[in-house]
Amino acid sequence: MSRDEHTISRPQTTASAASSNTLHHPPQSQNEKQPLPESSGLSRPTFLEGHGESALPEDKKEEAIENLEDDWENDPENARNWSSGKKWLAVCIVSFYTFNSPLASSMMAPGLPEIALKYNITNPTVTALTLSIFLLSFAIGPLILAPLSEMYGRTWVLHICNLFTLAFSLGCAFAPNTGALIGFRFLSGLSGSAPIACGGGSVGDLFSEKDRASAMALYSLGPLIGPVVGPIAGGFIAQTIGIKYVFIVIACICGLSAMIGIPLLRETYGPVIRLRRAQKSADPEAAAKIHPALAKAHENKLHVLWVNLTRPIMMLCTSFICFILSLYMAFMYGIFYLMFTTFAEFFATTYGFRPGVGGLTYLGLGIGFFAATIFGAKFADQVYHYLAAKNGGVGKPEMRIPALFFGSFFVPIGLFWYGWSAQAKTHWIMPVIGSGIFGFGMMTTFLPIQLYLVDAFTFAASAIAAAAVFRSVFGFAFPLFGMQMFAALGLGGGNSLLAGLAIVLGIPFPVWIYYKGEAIRMRSKLGRG
């Protein structure tokens, strides 16, 4: 079979693979090999012998590589060709990293009174700021770290940021004053956002669109389980040995993940793997002929970084699909953190729970998340495969949306259940069950949204980063007004208002995306054709 025939015969389903492999899987309509047009700006670079400083190119230059080297699909260094065990080891390590930072975001919550006492904080807003500042930096970090991961690779961004999180957590433990504590918390969130920014791209690197639902479910579990486990563990740690040791435990967990991840996790991002291999070539000029668009000599790296840095914001501003799905995720994440901040006071005042035992009430959310990971991921896979089979075996990102419908119905049910059972002061298990139903719906909607963003956009890490920015801002803001809302409307009325908004965001817009999303993507410069 000739090289051209090999290229043309690829399955169309690869057109919706992760951004990390856009390089290897261009849209079907562009699969025939074409010479680089002079007007494209992809000039042939000139290398001095043995020289040629390289940086990843910007935007659409990636597609040109496929036209010059089309054996990557069968290359053993391609992460999708790794053994199943190696793939799942990588997913588990990335998921472990992803678990650490959300754990750190919430673990100190039960110890806030001790924080206020230790640093003589009398303003409740400042006390709350020591907790929520972490989420604010979570909104900033992905804007920087996602493009860095697409320029220099996912793996070392994860490793280095994890080590910074370890150091900043120790800084929190030994902070001499309130300002230092807030500063170290901000920096911890900044470095800790790396797995949120590029972990989804790593999953896309490892699995095709048909096979990645379970891996994405495991990856998505960390940001949701971490804030649940955190208060449970943090409450008992702060109550028994002191708040300082909460931060020391966080540092120890980061150290453990580094000991596992640094020796075992390998780079998954195809463009970076190929660039590194070209740079190691004995003949850089010959390597440049294979990768002329990728190995562009003396590329202005600051310009490339700026282009990549602004891409997540551009996605939110120019892609309504990215905006509305990110908004829906952010809305649910804000409700989650609103529950998170109000649980302790509600169960303490209504049922007399102490901080340690009160932390166990978060198990309802955790059980809902686990159930969604098991059943929701399986349901999403089955729906996708069924719709792809009906479409001649060709999968599309919009085939993720029916699973989103399914989860969207559980979100308002859980909010109504939680709010009115809490308002009526029924047995404590009833609000916990309601929170579990909400958790199931939330996780079941998160998964297809994450998968859609990975499948639909050329730069998956930037799309995930755009969603992460929205999520973190809402997670930071909702607890600030939530107490006033519940004071005015009650838990029943307040949660009913949130449930109504969840219905508005979670039902009509996904229906619209299901029917119109493909046409919109075909017209977008950032989406996959």
Residue pairs with C-beta under 8 A, 6 or more apart in sequence:
1 9
3 33
3 70
4 32
4 33
6 70
7 31
7 32
7 33
7 66
7 70
8 31
8 32
10 25
10 28
10 31
10 73
11 393
11 394
12 28
12 394
13 208
13 209
13 210
13 388
13 393
13 394
13 395
14 21
14 24
14 25
14 208
15 25
15 26
15 27
15 28
15 528
15 529
16 209
16 395
16 396
16 397
16 455
16 456
16 528
17 24
17 25
17 204
17 208
17 209
17 455
18 201
18 203
18 204
18 205
18 209
18 212
18 454
18 455
18 460
19 150
19 201
19 204
19 454
19 457
19 458
19 459
19 460
19 461
19 462
19 463
20 79
20 154
20 201
20 202
20 204
20 205
20 268
20 269
20 270
20 271
20 460
20 461
21 80
21 204
21 205
21 270
22 62
22 63
22 458
22 459
22 528
23 62
23 63
23 65
23 66
23 72
23 270
23 271
23 274
24 66
24 72
24 73
24 78
24 270
25 66
26 63
26 66
27 528
27 529
29 529
30 63
30 529
33 67
33 70
34 67
35 67
36 42
36 64
36 67
36 292
36 293
40 64
42 57
42 61
42 64
42 292
42 293
44 288
44 292
45 52
45 288
45 292
45 295
45 296
45 297
46 297
47 284
47 285
47 288
47 297
49 284
49 285
50 284
51 284
51 297
52 279
52 284
52 288
52 295
52 297
53 297
53 298
53 299
54 275
54 278
54 279
54 294
54 295
54 296
54 297
54 299
55 151
55 296
55 299
55 300
55 301
55 304
56 150
56 151
56 152
56 271
56 272
56 275
56 294
56 304
57 293
57 294
57 296
57 299
57 304
58 303
58 304
58 307
58 308
59 307
59 525
60 525
61 293
61 294
62 271
62 293
62 294
62 458
64 292
64 293
65 271
65 274
65 291
65 293
65 294
66 72
68 290
68 291
68 292
68 293
69 274
69 290
69 291
72 78
72 270
72 274
73 80
73 81
74 81
75 81
77 273
77 277
78 270
78 273
79 87
79 90
79 205
79 206
79 268
79 269
79 270
79 273
80 205
80 206
80 207
80 208
82 90
82 206
87 206
87 207
87 215
88 215
89 264
90 202
90 206
90 265
90 266
90 268
91 202
91 203
91 206
91 215
91 218
91 219
92 218
93 257
93 260
93 261
93 264
93 265
94 158
94 195
94 199
94 202
94 203
94 219
94 265
95 199
95 218
95 219
95 221
95 222
96 222
96 257
96 260
96 261
97 158
97 162
97 194
97 195
97 199
97 222
97 257
97 261
98 195
98 196
98 199
98 219
98 222
98 223
98 226
99 221
99 222
99 225
99 226
100 162
100 165
100 192
100 195
100 222
100 226
100 250
100 253
100 254
100 257
101 138
101 165
101 188
101 189
101 192
101 193
101 195
101 196
101 226
102 222
102 223
102 224
102 225
102 226
102 227
102 230
103 226
103 227
103 229
103 230
103 250
103 253
104 134
104 165
104 169
104 188
104 192
104 226
104 230
104 250
105 131
105 134
105 135
105 138
105 189
105 192
105 226
105 227
105 230
106 131
106 226
106 227
106 228
106 230
106 231
106 234
106 340
107 230
107 231
107 233
107 234
107 237
107 246
107 249
107 250
108 115
108 130
108 131
108 234
108 238
108 243
108 246
108 247
109 131
109 230
109 231
109 234
109 340
109 341
109 344
110 231
110 234
110 235
110 238
110 239
110 344
110 355
110 356
110 358
110 359
111 234
111 235
111 237
111 238
111 243
111 246
112 127
112 128
112 130
112 131
114 238
114 242
114 243
115 121
115 127
115 130
115 181
115 243
116 122
116 127
118 243
119 177
119 178
119 181
121 127
121 130
121 178
126 178
128 341
128 479
128 480
129 182
130 178
130 181
130 182
130 185
131 185
131 341
132 475
132 476
132 479
132 480
133 182
133 185
133 186
133 189
134 185
134 186
134 188
134 189
134 192
135 189
135 337
135 472
135 473
135 475
135 476
136 186
136 189
136 472
136 473
136 476
137 185
137 186
137 187
137 188
137 189
137 190
137 193
138 189
138 190
138 192
138 193
138 196
138 468
138 471
138 472
138 475
138 476
139 468
139 469
139 470
139 471
139 472
139 473
139 476
140 190
140 193
140 469
141 189
141 190
141 191
141 192
141 193
141 194
141 196
141 197
142 193
142 196
142 197
142 312
142 464
142 465
142 466
142 468
142 469
143 309
143 312
143 313
143 465
143 469
144 309
145 157
145 161
145 193
145 194
145 197
145 198
145 465
146 197
146 198
146 201
146 308
146 312
146 461
146 462
146 464
146 465
147 305
147 307
147 308
147 309
147 311
147 312
147 461
147 462
147 465
148 157
148 305
148 308
149 157
149 194
149 197
149 198
149 201
149 269
149 461
150 198
150 201
150 269
150 271
150 308
150 459
150 461
150 462
151 301
151 304
151 305
151 308
152 272
153 267
153 269
153 272
153 273
154 198
154 199
154 201
154 202
154 205
154 267
154 268
154 269
154 272
154 461
155 265
155 266
155 267
155 268
156 267
157 194
157 197
157 198
158 194
158 195
158 198
158 199
158 202
158 261
158 265
159 258
159 261
159 262
159 265
161 191
161 192
161 193
161 194
161 195
162 191
162 194
162 254
162 257
162 258
162 261
163 254
163 258
164 187
164 191
165 188
165 191
165 192
165 250
165 254
166 251
166 254
166 255
166 258
167 251
168 184
168 185
168 187
168 188
168 191
169 184
169 188
169 247
169 248
169 250
169 251
169 254
170 247
170 248
170 251
171 180
171 184
171 187
171 188
172 181
172 184
172 185
172 188
172 247
173 244
173 245
173 246
173 247
173 248
173 251
174 244
175 181
175 183
175 184
193 468
193 472
195 222
196 223
196 464
196 465
196 468
197 461
197 464
197 465
197 468
198 461
198 464
198 465
199 219
199 464
200 216
200 219
200 450
200 453
200 454
200 460
200 461
200 464
201 269
201 454
201 460
201 461
201 464
202 219
202 268
202 269
203 212
203 215
203 216
203 219
203 454
204 212
204 454
204 460
205 268
205 269
205 270
206 212
206 215
206 268
207 215
209 395
209 397
209 451
209 454
209 455
210 384
210 385
210 388
210 395
212 451
212 454
213 377
213 380
213 381
213 384
213 447
213 451
214 377
214 378
214 381
216 377
216 447
216 450
216 451
216 454
217 372
217 373
217 376
217 377
217 380
217 447
218 373
219 450
220 373
220 443
220 446
220 447
220 450
221 369
221 370
221 373
221 443
224 336
224 365
224 369
224 439
224 442
224 443
224 446
225 366
225 369
225 370
227 336
227 337
227 340
227 362
228 362
228 363
228 365
228 366
228 369
229 362
229 366
231 340
231 343
231 344
231 359
231 362
232 359
232 360
232 362
232 363
233 249
233 359
234 246
234 359
235 355
235 356
235 358
235 359
236 356
236 359
237 245
237 246
237 249
238 245
238 246
238 355
239 354
239 355
239 356
267 273
267 276
271 294
274 291
274 294
275 291
275 294
275 295
278 284
278 287
278 288
278 290
278 291
278 294
278 295
279 287
279 295
281 287
287 295
288 295
288 297
308 459
308 462
311 459
311 462
311 526
312 462
312 463
312 465
312 466
312 469
313 466
313 469
314 526
315 322
315 457
315 462
315 463
315 466
315 526
316 322
316 323
316 326
316 466
316 469
316 470
317 323
318 524
318 526
319 457
319 524
319 526
319 527
320 520
321 456
321 513
321 517
321 520
321 521
321 527
322 453
322 457
322 463
322 466
322 467
322 526
324 505
324 509
324 513
325 449
325 452
325 453
325 467
325 513
326 466
326 467
326 469
326 470
326 471
327 470
327 505
328 445
328 449
328 505
328 506
328 509
329 445
329 446
329 449
329 467
329 470
329 471
330 467
330 470
330 471
330 473
330 474
330 475
331 474
331 501
331 502
331 505
332 411
332 442
332 445
332 446
332 502
333 471
333 472
333 474
333 475
334 474
334 475
334 477
334 478
335 415
335 438
335 442
335 478
335 498
335 502
336 365
336 439
336 442
336 475
337 474
337 475
337 476
337 478
337 479
338 478
338 479
338 482
339 365
339 418
339 435
339 438
340 362
340 479
341 479
341 482
341 483
342 479
342 482
342 483
342 486
343 358
343 361
343 362
344 355
344 358
344 359
346 422
346 431
346 491
347 353
347 358
347 361
347 428
348 354
348 355
348 358
350 422
350 425
350 428
351 428
353 361
353 428
361 428
361 431
361 432
361 435
363 432
364 431
364 432
364 433
364 434
364 435
364 436
364 439
365 435
365 436
365 438
365 439
366 439
367 436
367 439
368 414
368 435
368 436
368 437
368 438
368 439
368 440
368 441
368 442
368 443
369 439
369 440
369 442
369 443
371 436
371 440
372 407
372 439
372 440
372 441
372 442
372 443
372 444
372 447
373 443
376 403
376 406
376 407
376 440
376 443
376 444
376 447
377 447
379 403
379 406
379 444
380 400
380 403
380 444
380 447
380 448
380 451
383 399
383 402
383 403
384 395
384 399
384 400
384 403
387 395
387 396
387 399
387 402
388 394
388 395
388 396
388 399
391 399
396 455
396 518
397 451
397 452
397 455
397 456
397 517
397 518
397 521
397 528
398 452
398 513
398 514
398 515
398 517
398 518
400 448
400 449
400 451
400 452
400 455
401 448
401 452
401 510
401 513
401 514
401 517
402 514
403 444
403 447
403 448
404 445
404 448
404 449
404 452
404 506
404 510
405 507
405 510
405 511
406 444
407 440
407 441
407 442
407 443
407 444
407 445
407 446
407 447
407 448
408 441
408 445
408 502
408 503
408 506
408 507
408 510
409 441
410 437
410 438
410 440
410 441
410 444
411 438
411 441
411 442
411 445
411 499
411 502
411 506
412 499
412 500
412 502
412 503
412 506
413 437
413 438
413 441
413 499
414 434
414 435
414 436
414 437
414 438
414 439
414 440
414 441
415 434
415 438
415 495
415 496
415 498
415 499
415 502
416 434
416 495
416 496
416 499
417 430
417 433
417 434
417 437
417 438
418 431
418 434
418 435
418 437
418 438
418 491
418 495
419 434
419 491
419 492
419 493
419 494
419 495
419 496
419 499
420 491
420 492
420 495
420 496
421 430
421 431
421 433
421 434
422 430
422 431
422 434
422 491
422 492
422 495
423 490
423 491
423 492
423 493
424 492
445 506
449 467
450 464
450 467
452 513
453 460
453 463
453 464
453 467
454 460
454 463
454 464
455 528
456 463
456 517
456 521
456 527
456 528
457 463
457 526
457 527
457 528
458 526
458 527
458 528
459 526
482 494
485 494
485 497
486 494
488 494
489 496
489 497
520 527
521 527
521 528
521 529
522 529
